[in-house]
Amino acid sequence: MADWGTRPLVLAVESDAARLGRTETELARSFGTSLRIRGEPSAAEAVHQLDGALQRGERVALVLVSDRLSQVDRGAVLAAARTQHPEARRVLLIDWGAWSEPDVARTILQGTAIGDLHSYVLRPWVEGDELFHRTVAEIVQDWSRADPRNKREVVIVADPHSGRAFELSNLLHRNRIPYAFRDRDSQRGQQVLRAAAPAPDGQVVVWMPAIGGTTLVDPSDAQVLDAWGIPTTLTEEARTVDLLVVGAGPSGLAAAVYGASEGLHTLVIEREAIGGQAGTSSLIRNYLGFSRGLSGSELAQRGYQQAWVFGARFVLTRWVEALEQADGLLRATVSGQGTVTARAVVLACGVAYRRLGVASVEAFTGQGVYYGASVSAAHALTGLSAAVIGGGNSAGQAVLQLARYCSAVHLVIRGPRLEDTMSAYLIEAIAGEPVITVHRSCAVTDAAGAGRLETLVLSDLTTGDTTTIAADGLFVMIGAEPHTDWLPEQVQRDRRGFVLTGTEAAAGPPDQRQPAPGPDRAPQPHETSLPGLFAVGDVRSGSVKRVASAVGEGSVVVSEVHQHLSVPRA
């Protein structure tokens, strides 16, 4: 029994005895000391193992299912793993060269679309197959980060309905800091409180056993990040730079990587968390080079570490309040930190989430209602109900994540069809989740609760009929608007506030024509109407709202920055 509690299960299901033996041997070779390896030759025996693990309270890290099982048998194993052990990673075992077989590709695509599979793994074919070991290690690490029962470097203890605890969970998740949430009234929560020995009147306790047992009581975002070692204040060295990047989403991170790697003294100011809006995506499946997909937060952290190694410096939980020209340079006023002078500035500040505008709903902001937040702390809503407003891919990913834990999940959209706004693979996955209810042609018009959100009122936009549903959490994902009102007036914007660049910046709106940047040249493709100020990513008018295009703009703009810096200052 003790062994089951300390070593999570890795289950391989393979009908061919030779293949099963080779897979078990390779798994045991690399993971046998920390994981319990088990191989089963049939779906029935595999399901029996999963049933037993559930009864014993045994953690299941990974289930590998052979593509050679029948569709019925494979479906039975995957269904048991998904429903009984939602944190377990489910992957398909395929042969080398199977990428040439359309049926295998179709099985993987369909399985990931409906949520049965997370990924695939190539069967080991030689002794000590390092590619197999590395792939499995990455998948197990991904599981380890997601399983809330694993020990964590940071632990949050609070009431499960605490809005502030959720905000901190979201902050830690988006900055890729491993954490766990513990209910204050649970046995594990009380154990943490005794170890942390916090002040008795604190509502939210953050304990960092990996950082010398640091304990924070009701901390601010900046205090949490500072304790972890992420800077939130400006150093004197960073007050004069070659390149200032405003925003650390994909475009800002790309600009930081290329700017710093090409010798520019680079500073990045980020208001919230590394990764921007993309950092809230639970899985990005169409980013070039990542065939198994990756989370937005992981992509962001890779970019952050890459930029940092090249010498870029970051300051989080701060924002630029104003920008002005000064002696041929640009001077930015940073919230609470004074000014930074830069030879060039790249705007990569993305967009701000639209508000719902319903007073009773707004009253629960932070107490069950969240704008643009990821659902990284979905396990805190285990057994409760949640709702998501929005018809885009981010909303689709959110309801699927919540469905792993919640007893009921509601997706509310104003339009009559999800097909108009959401990718087909997400629609198929949502249709396959029995706990998800889609409310079409509906709007949230009221909310109620005693100190926190408890119920929502949905109004049918066609008939006017109303329905009241239970909801312990509401995630509003209805699009976003650019936050550009802090820019100087000479920076041209379109009617929605997105920043004009290139030839459009030179012309400006038809009734507000402005001269091009500099007396003798036209603006560069990503340059605004203010010389030396560039815009990339979602904040730029006409940009393609995709992670890959944002990264592309962030990398290309650095060559334009170099051209600007090569022109002698007047």
C-alpha positions in Angstrom: 0.0 0.0 0.0 2.8 2.5 0.9 4.5 1.8 -2.4 1.3 2.6 -4.3 1.1 5.9 -2.4 4.6 7.0 -3.2 5.1 5.8 -6.8 2.6 6.9 -9.4 1.4 4.4 -11.9 2.5 4.2 -15.5 0.3 1.8 -17.4 1.1 0.3 -20.8 -1.5 -1.6 -22.8 -0.2 -3.7 -25.7 -1.7 -6.9 -27.0 1.6 -8.1 -28.6 3.7 -9.8 -25.9 7.0 -8.9 -27.5 6.1 -5.2 -27.9 4.7 -5.1 -24.4 7.8 -6.6 -22.9 10.1 -4.2 -24.7 8.0 -1.2 -23.7 7.9 -2.3 -20.0 11.7 -2.9 -20.0 12.4 0.6 -21.4 10.0 2.2 -19.0 11.6 0.4 -16.1 15.1 1.3 -17.3 14.5 5.1 -16.9 11.5 5.4 -14.5 11.3 2.3 -12.4 12.7 3.9 -9.3 10.2 6.8 -9.2 7.2 5.3 -11.0 5.4 2.0 -10.7 5.5 0.4 -14.2 2.7 -2.0 -15.2 2.0 -3.6 -18.5 -1.3 -5.3 -19.5 -2.0 -7.3 -22.6 -5.8 -6.5 -22.8 -8.2 -3.7 -22.4 -10.1 -5.5 -19.7 -7.1 -6.0 -17.5 -6.0 -2.4 -18.1 -9.4 -1.1 -17.0 -9.2 -3.4 -13.9 -5.8 -1.7 -13.0 -7.3 1.7 -13.4 -10.4 0.8 -11.3 -8.0 -0.6 -8.6 -5.9 2.6 -8.7 -9.0 4.7 -8.1 -10.1 2.6 -5.1 -6.7 2.7 -3.5 -6.2 6.4 -4.1 -3.2 5.7 -6.3 -2.0 8.4 -8.6 -1.8 7.6 -12.3 0.8 9.5 -14.3 0.6 8.1 -17.7 -1.4 5.6 -19.8 0.1 4.3 -23.0 -2.4 2.6 -25.3 -1.4 0.6 -28.4 -2.8 1.7 -31.7 -3.1 -2.0 -32.5 -6.0 -2.5 -30.0 -9.4 -2.4 -31.6 -11.2 0.9 -31.5 -13.7 -0.4 -28.9 -10.9 -1.7 -26.6 -8.8 1.4 -27.0 -11.8 3.6 -26.3 -12.7 1.6 -23.1 -9.2 2.2 -21.7 -9.0 5.8 -22.6 -12.5 6.5 -21.2 -11.6 4.8 -17.9 -8.4 6.8 -17.6 -10.1 10.1 -18.5 -13.0 9.8 -16.1 -11.3 8.1 -13.2 -7.9 9.8 -13.4 -8.3 13.1 -15.2 -4.8 14.3 -14.5 -3.2 11.2 -16.1 -1.6 11.8 -19.5 -3.1 9.5 -22.2 -0.9 8.7 -25.3 -1.1 6.4 -28.3 1.8 4.0 -28.9 2.6 3.9 -32.6 5.4 2.3 -34.7 8.3 4.1 -36.3 7.2 5.2 -39.7 3.5 5.3 -38.8 3.4 8.9 -39.8 3.0 7.6 -43.4 -0.2 5.8 -42.5 -3.3 8.1 -42.9 -5.4 5.9 -40.5 -2.8 6.4 -37.7 -2.7 10.2 -38.2 -6.5 10.2 -38.3 -6.7 8.3 -35.0 -4.4 10.7 -33.3 -6.1 13.8 -34.7 -9.6 12.6 -33.7 -8.4 11.4 -30.3 -6.8 14.7 -29.4 -9.8 16.6 -30.8 -12.4 14.8 -28.6 -10.1 14.8 -25.5 -9.3 11.1 -25.4 -5.6 11.6 -26.2 -3.0 14.1 -25.2 -0.3 13.0 -27.6 1.5 10.0 -29.1 4.8 8.2 -28.5 6.9 6.1 -30.9 7.4 2.6 -29.6 10.9 1.7 -28.4 12.6 -0.4 -31.1 16.2 -0.7 -29.7 17.6 -1.3 -26.3 18.1 2.0 -24.5 15.9 4.0 -26.9 16.8 7.5 -25.8 14.1 9.2 -27.9 11.5 7.1 -26.2 12.9 7.9 -22.8 13.1 11.6 -23.5 9.5 11.8 -24.9 8.1 9.9 -21.9 10.1 12.1 -19.5 8.6 15.2 -21.0 5.1 13.8 -20.7 5.6 12.7 -17.1 7.0 16.1 -16.2 4.0 17.8 -17.8 1.8 15.5 -15.6 3.8 16.3 -12.5 3.3 20.0 -13.0 -0.5 19.6 -13.4 -1.3 17.1 -10.6 -2.4 19.2 -7.6 -1.4 16.4 -5.2 2.3 16.5 -6.0 4.6 18.5 -3.8 5.2 22.0 -5.0 7.7 24.7 -4.6 4.9 27.1 -3.8 1.7 26.4 -1.8 -1.3 28.6 -1.6 -3.7 28.1 1.4 -7.1 29.8 1.4 -10.8 29.3 1.3 -11.6 27.5 -2.1 -13.9 30.4 -3.0 -11.3 33.1 -2.4 -11.0 35.4 -5.4 -7.6 36.6 -4.3 -6.3 33.0 -4.0 -7.5 32.4 -7.6 -5.7 35.5 -8.8 -2.5 34.4 -7.2 -2.9 30.9 -8.6 -3.3 32.5 -12.1 -0.3 34.7 -11.6 1.9 31.7 -10.6 0.6 29.5 -13.4 1.2 32.1 -16.1 4.7 32.7 -14.8 5.3 29.0 -14.9 6.0 28.8 -11.1 5.0 25.3 -9.8 2.4 25.6 -7.1 -0.4 23.8 -5.4 -3.6 25.1 -3.8 -4.8 23.7 -0.4 -8.2 24.3 1.2 -7.7 26.0 4.5 -10.0 23.6 6.2 -8.5 20.4 4.8 -6.0 18.3 6.6 -3.3 19.1 4.1 -4.1 22.8 4.3 -3.7 22.7 8.1 -0.4 20.9 7.8 0.9 23.7 5.6 -0.3 26.3 8.0 1.5 24.7 10.9 4.7 24.4 8.8 4.4 28.0 7.6 3.4 29.4 11.0 1.7 32.5 9.4 -0.1 35.4 11.2 -3.5 34.1 12.4 -5.6 36.8 10.7 -4.3 36.3 7.1 -6.9 35.2 4.5 -4.4 33.9 1.9 -1.1 32.3 2.9 1.6 31.7 0.3 4.3 29.3 1.5 7.6 28.7 -0.4 9.3 25.6 1.0 11.8 25.7 -1.9 12.9 29.2 -1.0 13.9 28.6 2.5 10.4 28.3 3.8 9.4 31.9 2.9 5.9 32.7 4.1 3.8 35.5 2.8 0.4 36.5 4.2 -2.1 38.3 2.0 0.7 39.3 -0.4 0.6 41.6 -3.4 1.5 40.2 -6.9 4.8 42.0 -6.7 5.7 40.5 -3.3 5.1 37.0 -4.6 7.2 37.5 -7.7 10.0 39.3 -5.7 10.1 36.4 -3.2 10.5 33.9 -6.1 13.3 36.0 -7.7 11.4 37.7 -10.6 12.2 41.4 -10.6 9.5 44.0 -10.1 11.6 47.1 -9.7 14.0 49.0 -12.0 17.7 49.0 -11.4 19.7 52.1 -12.2 21.4 50.2 -15.0 18.1 49.7 -16.7 17.1 53.4 -16.8 19.0 54.0 -20.0 18.6 51.3 -22.7 18.9 50.8 -26.4 15.5 49.0 -26.7 12.5 49.2 -24.5 9.9 46.5 -25.1 6.4 47.2 -23.6 4.7 43.9 -23.0 6.0 40.3 -22.7 3.6 38.4 -24.9 4.9 36.3 -27.8 5.7 39.4 -29.9 7.4 41.2 -27.0 9.4 38.1 -26.1 10.5 37.6 -29.7 11.7 41.2 -29.9 13.6 40.8 -26.6 15.3 37.6 -27.8 16.4 39.1 -31.1 17.2 42.5 -29.7 19.4 41.2 -26.9 21.0 38.5 -29.0 22.0 41.2 -31.5 23.7 43.3 -28.9 21.0 45.8 -27.9 20.7 46.7 -24.2 17.1 45.5 -23.9 14.5 46.0 -21.1 11.0 44.5 -21.1 8.2 46.0 -19.0 5.2 43.7 -18.4 2.1 44.6 -16.6 0.8 41.2 -15.6 2.6 38.0 -16.5 5.0 36.6 -19.0 3.2 35.3 -22.1 0.4 37.9 -22.4 -3.0 36.5 -23.6 -1.3 33.5 -25.2 0.0 32.5 -21.7 -3.5 31.6 -20.7 -3.9 29.0 -23.4 -3.9 25.5 -21.9 -2.7 23.9 -25.2 -1.4 25.4 -28.4 -1.5 22.6 -31.0 -0.7 24.5 -34.2 2.6 26.2 -33.4 5.2 25.1 -35.8 7.7 22.5 -34.5 5.6 21.3 -31.5 3.8 18.3 -32.9 2.5 17.3 -29.5 1.4 20.8 -28.6 2.5 23.0 -25.7 0.9 25.3 -23.2 1.0 29.0 -23.7 2.8 29.4 -20.3 5.5 26.9 -21.3 6.1 28.7 -24.6 6.3 32.0 -22.8 8.7 30.7 -20.2 11.0 29.3 -22.9 11.0 32.6 -24.6 11.6 34.4 -21.3 14.6 32.2 -20.4 16.0 32.5 -23.9 15.8 36.3 -23.8 17.3 36.4 -20.2 20.3 34.3 -21.2 21.0 36.7 -24.1 21.0 39.6 -21.6 17.5 41.1 -21.8 16.2 42.3 -18.4 12.5 42.1 -17.3 10.4 44.1 -14.8 7.0 42.7 -14.0 3.8 44.1 -12.4 4.7 47.5 -13.9 3.3 49.4 -16.9 4.2 52.4 -18.9 2.0 55.4 -18.0 3.3 57.9 -20.5 5.8 58.3 -23.4 7.4 61.3 -24.8 10.3 62.4 -27.1 13.3 63.9 -25.4 16.4 65.0 -27.3 15.9 62.5 -30.1 15.2 59.7 -27.7 12.1 58.3 -26.1 11.3 58.7 -22.4 8.9 56.3 -20.8 7.3 56.8 -17.3 7.0 53.5 -15.6 4.4 53.0 -12.8 6.0 53.6 -9.4 9.5 53.5 -10.8 10.2 56.8 -12.5 11.5 57.0 -16.1 13.4 54.9 -18.6 15.2 56.5 -21.6 15.4 54.4 -24.7 16.8 54.8 -28.2 13.8 52.8 -29.6 10.6 51.4 -28.2 8.6 48.4 -29.3 4.9 48.3 -28.3 3.9 44.8 -27.7 1.3 45.5 -25.0 -1.5 43.5 -26.6 -5.0 44.2 -25.7 -7.2 44.5 -22.6 -10.2 42.3 -22.0 -13.7 43.7 -22.6 -16.0 44.0 -19.6 -19.4 42.5 -19.5 -21.1 45.7 -18.3 -23.7 44.0 -16.1 -23.6 45.7 -12.6 -24.5 42.7 -10.6 -21.9 40.6 -12.4 -19.2 43.2 -12.0 -19.8 43.3 -8.2 -18.4 39.7 -8.0 -15.2 40.5 -9.9 -12.5 38.6 -8.0 -15.1 36.8 -6.0 -16.1 34.2 -8.6 -16.1 36.4 -11.7 -12.8 36.6 -13.7 -11.9 38.5 -16.8 -9.5 36.9 -19.3 -8.1 34.6 -16.6 -6.8 31.2 -17.4 -8.5 28.3 -15.6 -5.2 27.0 -14.3 -6.7 26.7 -10.8 -9.6 24.6 -12.1 -8.9 21.9 -9.6 -10.0 24.4 -6.9 -13.5 24.1 -8.4 -13.6 20.3 -8.1 -17.2 19.2 -7.7 -18.5 22.7 -8.2 -20.1 24.4 -11.2 -18.7 27.0 -13.5 -19.6 29.0 -16.6 -17.6 30.5 -19.4 -18.8 33.4 -21.6 -17.3 33.5 -25.1 -17.3 31.6 -28.4 -13.6 31.8 -29.3 -10.9 29.2 -29.0 -9.8 30.4 -25.6 -13.3 29.9 -24.3 -13.4 26.4 -25.8 -10.1 25.5 -24.1 -11.4 26.9 -20.8 -14.6 24.8 -20.7 -12.6 21.6 -21.6 -10.2 22.3 -18.7 -13.0 23.0 -16.3 -14.9 19.8 -17.4 -12.1 17.7 -15.9 -13.0 18.9 -12.4 -16.4 20.5 -12.2 -19.7 18.8 -11.8 -21.3 21.1 -14.4 -19.8 23.5 -16.9 -21.9 26.1 -18.9 -20.7 27.7 -22.1 -22.7 30.9 -23.0 -22.5 32.4 -26.5 -24.5 35.2 -28.0 -24.5 33.7 -31.5 -26.6 30.7 -32.7 -23.5 28.6 -33.8 -20.2 27.8 -32.3 -19.0 26.9 -35.8 -18.8 30.6 -36.7 -16.1 31.4 -34.1 -14.5 28.3 -32.8 -12.2 25.7 -34.3 -13.7 22.4 -35.3 -11.5 20.2 -33.0 -12.6 22.1 -29.9 -16.3 21.9 -30.9 -16.0 18.1 -31.2 -14.3 17.9 -27.9 -17.0 19.9 -26.2 -19.7 17.8 -27.7 -18.0 14.7 -26.2 -18.1 16.1 -22.6 -21.4 15.2 -20.9 -20.8 17.8 -18.1 -20.7 20.7 -20.6 -23.9 22.5 -21.6 -23.8 25.0 -24.4 -26.3 27.9 -24.2 -26.6 29.4 -27.7 -28.1 32.9 -28.4 -27.9 33.7 -24.7 -26.4 36.4 -22.5 -25.7 36.6 -18.7 -28.0 39.4 -17.4 -27.8 39.0 -13.6 -25.8 37.4 -10.8 -26.4 36.7 -7.2 -24.6 35.3 -4.1 -23.8 35.9 -0.5 -20.3 37.3 -0.5 -19.3 35.3 -3.6 -20.9 34.3 -6.9 -23.5 31.5 -6.5 -26.0 31.9 -9.4 -26.3 33.4 -12.8 -29.3 34.4 -14.8 -29.2 33.6 -18.5 -31.5 35.4 -21.0 -32.4 33.9 -24.3 -31.8 36.7 -26.9 -34.4 35.3 -29.2 -37.4 34.6 -26.9 -36.5 36.7 -23.8 -36.9 33.7 -21.5 -34.6 33.5 -18.5 -32.9 30.6 -16.8 -31.1 30.6 -13.5 -28.1 28.3 -13.1 -25.7 27.5 -10.3 -22.2 28.9 -10.8 -19.3 29.1 -8.4 -17.1 30.6 -11.1 -17.6 32.7 -14.2 -14.9 33.2 -16.7 -15.5 36.1 -19.2 -13.8 35.7 -22.5 -15.6 38.0 -24.9 -12.7 39.6 -26.7 -10.4 42.5 -26.0 -9.6 46.1 -26.9 -6.3 47.9 -27.2 -5.1 49.9 -24.2 -3.4 52.7 -26.1 -4.8 55.9 -24.6 -1.5 56.6 -22.8 0.3 57.1 -26.0 1.1 60.6 -27.2 -1.4 62.2 -29.6 0.9 62.1 -32.5 0.8 58.3 -32.6 -1.8 57.5 -35.2 -4.5 54.9 -34.3 -7.5 53.5 -36.1 -11.1 54.1 -34.9 -10.9 51.2 -32.5 -7.6 52.4 -30.9 -5.2 49.9 -32.6 -1.9 51.5 -33.6 -1.2 52.3 -37.2 2.1 51.4 -38.7 4.0 51.7 -42.0 2.3 53.5 -44.8 -0.9 53.6 -42.9 0.9 55.4 -40.0 2.3 58.0 -42.5 -1.2 58.7 -43.9 -3.2 58.3 -40.8 -7.0 58.4 -40.8 -8.3 60.3 -43.9 -9.2 63.4 -41.8 -5.9 63.4 -39.8 -3.1 63.1 -42.3 0.3 63.3 -40.7 3.9 63.5 -42.1 6.0 60.4 -42.3 8.5 59.8 -39.5 11.6 62.0 -40.3 11.8 64.5 -43.1 13.5 62.3 -45.7 12.1 58.8 -45.3 8.9 56.8 -45.1 8.1 54.8 -42.0 9.3 51.2 -41.8 6.6 48.5 -41.9 6.2 48.2 -38.1 7.0 51.8 -37.3 4.4 54.2 -36.0 3.9 57.9 -36.8 6.4 58.6 -33.9 10.0 58.0 -35.1 11.6 55.2 -33.1 8.3 53.8 -31.8 7.3 50.5 -33.3 4.2 48.3 -32.8 3.9 44.5 -33.1 1.4 41.8 -32.2 -2.2 42.3 -31.3 -1.9 46.1 -30.5 -1.0 46.8 -34.2 -3.8 47.6 -36.6 -4.2 44.9 -39.1 -2.2 42.3 -37.3 -3.1 38.6 -37.6 -4.2 37.4 -34.1 -2.0 34.3 -34.0 0.9 33.3 -31.8 3.1 32.4 -34.8 2.5 35.7 -36.5 3.1 37.7 -33.3 6.5 35.9 -32.9 7.3 36.7 -36.5 6.5 40.4 -36.1 8.6 40.6 -32.9 11.6 39.1 -34.6 11.3 41.1 -37.8 10.9 44.4 -36.1 14.4 44.2 -34.6 16.0 44.7 -38.0 13.9 47.8 -38.4 15.1 49.0 -35.0 18.7 48.6 -36.2 17.9 50.7 -39.3 16.4 53.4 -37.1 19.4 53.4 -34.7 21.9 53.6 -37.7 20.5 57.0 -38.7 22.5 59.8 -37.0 20.4 61.8 -34.5 19.8 65.4 -35.5 
